[in-house]
Structure formats: structure tokens, C-alpha cells
């Protein structure tokens, strides 16, 4: 299974690489500014140093936890008991992508942010730092993983993170019903299956507005994820979609011509 999945991902990347465009092919002002200022431009400022120290601590952590994986599982190991350092090495997104999430939130001035899939909490810290006084709601299905994330957050000076633990199929509707009437930005990095991706999207859709954006992680994780990404970006509510291979970005601005871009990243 892993061999077929790796082959699918390699073929998908080759197709992406052959089709990806640079800023020289972008003409509408919104997408040109978004790409040049938030996607392509990557500055490593001092505001990231403390978060990366937290990442390094996790990479040195020899403790083990039991994973209760409710999603598509790991492509690295099927072992439910894993070391924290191994999770940090294999499951945390690269700092470059975390900085992209930070820049997108700053560029779009998002203050109410939702994250599905807390993991060990590093991306959550980037999201919380970017909101400029806003609030980050993050959902994690695995109890022991959520506990490690809480330890990470406890060392952080900001208190704008609300972590909700439990099966996201239950906690997400609960959160949307009780606390979230609108969402400025959503990052989907949980349960990488076709069915779950569509389910989450449809649950979030009523809370999104014309200035919202949604980042869907691992859109080429599997054939199912690729299918989900295609159906979601073709949804009538989506006005602009961007394929960066590792993730897709969706915008919901009514009245503009529907466009899809495959961009170098």
C-alpha cells in the first residue's frame, strides 16, 4: 500500500511541476498580490524563533505516546505506540509551510482561525502568532497527542488558543454550534480521506464569508484526497482555488470569475 501511495504522489508531483506557473503568468491584482506578497515571499523573522525552539524540543523528546488515529493513518508506520521525536520528525509540517500559513493569515487579516488536526501544536503556534489578537480554535482527535500539544502551549506567552479534544466528527459540529458563527481562515489537516474532507468542508461552508479562505493540506496524499480536492474546488461557492501541491487554498468571493491556478511553491 505504501509503495503504491508513494508512486501516486511522485506521479502527481511531476504533473504539478510541469504545469505550475510563476507570477509572470498572473494578471488579476488580487491573485498577483497574494502570490508575490504572501505565498512566494518567505521571510524568516525573529517572531518565529521561539516557535522553532519548541519544535526542536519535540525533536529531542524521547517519550512515547499511544496514537488513536481516527483518520487515514500514517504512511511511515502502522505502529500505534510512537516516540514523540519520531512524530515531530515525520508528522509536523516543515517550517517553510508553517510560515506560509502565518503569511496568509496576516495578508488576509484573519482573526478567527480554525485548525482541524492540532498534532503536537507547532502549526497552531504559528496560527496564533499571526492572528494579531484574534482566536485560534484547534481540534485534535488523539488524547495523548493533544496532551503534548497542551504542554507546548503552556510554555507560550499567548493565550488565544482553544484546544478541543475528541473525535472531530463530534467536536466540530459542537464547536460550530456553540462558539463559531463565522470563520475567517480554516486549516484542514485531519483525517485525510475523501469522505471526511467533503464532510468537513460542508460543515464549515455556512460559517465562511467573502473574505474567508480555507487551506486544505495533503491534497495529493491519495487518490481519494485528490478526488476530494477536485470536487471541493469545483463547488459553486468557491471563486478562486490555488494548487501548491502540498496544499490547496480556496477563496469565496462572490461575483468574481471562477479561476483555478497551479502555482510554483
C-alpha positions in Angstrom: 0.0 0.0 0.0 2.7 2.5 0.9 4.6 1.7 -2.3 1.5 2.5 -4.4 0.9 5.6 -2.4 4.4 6.9 -2.9 4.2 6.2 -6.6 0.9 8.1 -6.9 2.4 11.0 -5.0 5.5 11.1 -7.2 3.5 11.0 -10.4 1.2 13.7 -9.1 4.2 15.9 -8.2 5.6 15.5 -11.7 2.3 16.6 -13.2 2.2 19.6 -10.8 5.7 20.6 -11.6 5.1 20.6 -15.3 2.0 22.7 -15.0 2.9 25.2 -12.2 3.0 28.9 -13.1 5.0 31.8 -11.7 4.0 35.4 -11.0 4.7 36.3 -14.6 1.6 34.5 -15.7 -0.7 36.2 -13.1 -2.6 39.3 -14.1 -5.6 39.9 -11.8 -4.4 42.2 -9.0 -5.8 40.0 -6.1 -4.0 36.8 -7.1 -0.8 38.6 -8.1 -0.6 40.4 -4.8 -1.5 37.3 -2.9 1.2 35.2 -4.6 4.0 37.7 -4.6 3.4 39.0 -1.0 2.0 36.0 0.9 2.9 32.8 -1.0 6.2 33.3 -2.7 7.8 35.8 -0.4 9.3 33.9 2.5 11.0 35.9 5.3 12.4 34.2 8.4 11.7 36.9 11.0 12.6 36.8 14.7 9.0 36.2 15.6 9.4 32.5 14.6 12.5 31.8 16.7 10.6 30.8 19.9 8.2 28.5 18.0 11.1 26.8 16.3 12.7 26.3 19.7 9.6 24.4 20.7 9.9 22.3 17.5 13.5 21.4 18.5 12.4 20.4 21.9 9.9 18.0 20.4 12.5 16.6 18.1 14.7 15.8 21.1 11.8 14.3 23.2 12.4 10.6 23.7 9.0 10.0 25.4 6.4 7.8 23.8 2.6 8.1 23.4 -0.1 5.8 22.1 -1.8 7.2 18.9 -5.5 6.8 18.5 -5.6 7.6 14.8 -9.2 8.2 13.5 -8.1 9.3 10.0 -6.2 7.8 7.1 -3.2 6.8 9.3 0.5 7.2 8.7 2.4 6.5 5.6 5.5 5.9 7.7 4.4 3.4 10.3 1.4 1.4 11.4 2.7 1.2 15.0 0.2 2.9 17.4 2.9 3.5 20.0 5.3 6.1 18.7 8.1 8.3 20.1 7.4 12.0 20.3 10.6 12.8 18.4 9.5 10.5 15.6 6.1 12.1 15.3 7.8 15.5 15.3 10.2 14.4 12.5 7.6 12.7 10.3 4.3 14.4 11.0 4.9 18.0 11.7 4.9 20.2 8.6 8.1 21.9 7.6 8.8 25.4 9.0 8.6 26.8 5.4 4.9 25.7 5.2 4.1 27.0 8.7 5.5 30.4 7.7 3.2 30.3 4.7 0.2 29.8 6.9 1.4 32.7 9.0 1.7 35.0 6.0 -1.7 34.0 4.6 -3.4 34.9 7.8 -1.6 38.2 8.1 -2.3 39.0 4.4 -6.0 38.3 4.7 -6.2 39.9 8.2 -7.9 36.8 9.6 -8.7 36.9 13.3 -10.9 33.9 13.8 -9.0 30.8 12.8 -9.9 27.1 12.9 -7.5 24.3 12.7 -8.5 20.6 12.2 -5.6 18.4 13.4 -3.6 20.0 16.1 -0.8 17.3 16.1 1.9 18.5 18.5 0.9 22.1 18.3 3.6 23.8 16.2 1.4 25.0 13.4 -1.1 26.1 16.0 1.5 28.4 17.4 2.2 29.9 14.0 -1.6 30.5 13.5 -1.9 32.0 17.0 1.0 34.4 16.4 -0.4 35.6 13.1 -3.9 36.5 14.3 -2.9 39.8 15.9 -5.1 39.4 18.9 -7.6 37.0 17.4 -8.5 33.5 18.4 -7.4 30.1 17.2 -9.7 27.1 17.7 -7.8 23.8 17.2 -9.3 20.3 17.2 -7.4 17.1 17.8 -8.7 13.5 17.8 -5.9 11.8 19.7 -5.9 12.3 23.5 -2.2 11.8 24.1 -1.2 13.9 21.2 -3.5 16.7 22.5 -1.8 16.4 25.9 1.6 17.0 24.3 0.2 20.0 22.4 -1.1 21.4 25.7 2.4 21.1 27.2 3.7 23.0 24.2 1.1 25.8 24.6 1.7 26.1 28.3 5.2 27.5 27.6 3.8 30.0 25.2 3.0 33.6 26.4 -0.1 33.9 24.2 -3.4 32.6 25.5 -5.5 32.8 22.3 -5.6 29.1 21.6 -8.7 27.0 22.4 -8.0 23.2 22.1 -10.9 20.9 21.8 -10.1 17.2 22.1 -12.1 14.2 20.7 -13.4 12.7 17.5 -13.7 15.7 15.1 -16.9 14.3 13.7 -18.4 15.1 17.1 -16.3 18.1 18.3 -16.6 20.1 15.1 -20.4 20.3 14.9 -20.3 21.0 18.7 -17.9 23.9 18.3 -19.7 25.4 15.3 -23.0 25.2 17.2 -21.7 26.8 20.4 -18.8 29.2 19.6 -18.2 29.9 15.9 -20.7 31.9 14.0 -18.0 32.9 11.4 -14.6 31.7 10.3 -12.0 33.9 8.7 -9.5 31.1 8.0 -9.6 27.3 8.3 -6.7 24.9 8.0 -7.7 21.3 7.4 -5.1 18.8 8.3 -7.0 15.9 9.8 -8.5 12.6 8.6 -7.0 12.6 5.1 -9.9 10.7 3.4 -12.3 11.6 0.7 -15.4 11.3 2.8 -14.0 13.3 5.8 -12.7 16.1 3.6 -16.1 16.6 2.0 -17.8 16.3 5.3 -15.6 19.0 7.0 -16.0 21.3 4.0 -19.7 21.1 4.0 -19.9 21.7 7.8 -17.6 24.8 7.5 -19.2 26.3 4.5 -22.1 28.1 6.2 -19.6 29.8 8.6 -17.4 31.2 5.7 -17.8 34.7 4.3 -16.5 36.7 1.3 -13.1 37.4 2.9 -12.6 33.8 4.3 -10.0 31.4 3.0 -9.5 27.7 3.6 -6.3 25.7 3.3 -6.6 22.0 2.6 -3.5 20.1 3.4 -2.1 17.0 1.6 -4.4 17.3 -1.5 -2.3 14.6 -3.2 -1.9 12.3 -0.2 -4.0 9.7 -2.0 -6.4 9.3 -5.0 -9.2 9.9 -2.5 -7.8 13.2 -1.4 -7.1 14.3 -5.0 -10.8 13.5 -5.8 -12.0 15.4 -2.7 -9.8 18.4 -3.7 -11.2 18.4 -7.2 -14.8 18.3 -6.1 -14.3 20.9 -3.4 -12.5 23.4 -5.7 -15.3 23.0 -8.3 -18.0 23.7 -5.7 -20.2 26.7 -6.8 -19.3 28.6 -3.6 -15.5 28.6 -4.4 -14.5 31.6 -6.6 -10.7 31.0 -6.5 -8.6 27.9 -5.9 -4.8 27.6 -5.8 -2.9 24.3 -6.1 0.6 24.4 -4.4 0.9 20.6 -4.5 1.4 20.2 -0.7 -1.8 22.1 -0.1 -4.7 23.8 -1.8 -6.1 27.2 -1.0 -9.7 28.2 -1.5 -11.4 31.7 -1.6 -15.1 32.5 -1.5 -15.6 35.9 -3.1 -19.0 36.1 -4.8 -19.3 38.0 -8.1 -15.8 37.3 -9.5 -15.0 34.9 -12.3 -14.2 31.4 -11.1 -10.4 30.7 -11.5 -8.1 27.8 -10.7 -4.3 28.3 -10.5 -1.5 25.8 -10.2 1.4 27.9 -8.8 5.1 27.3 -8.1 5.9 26.9 -4.4 
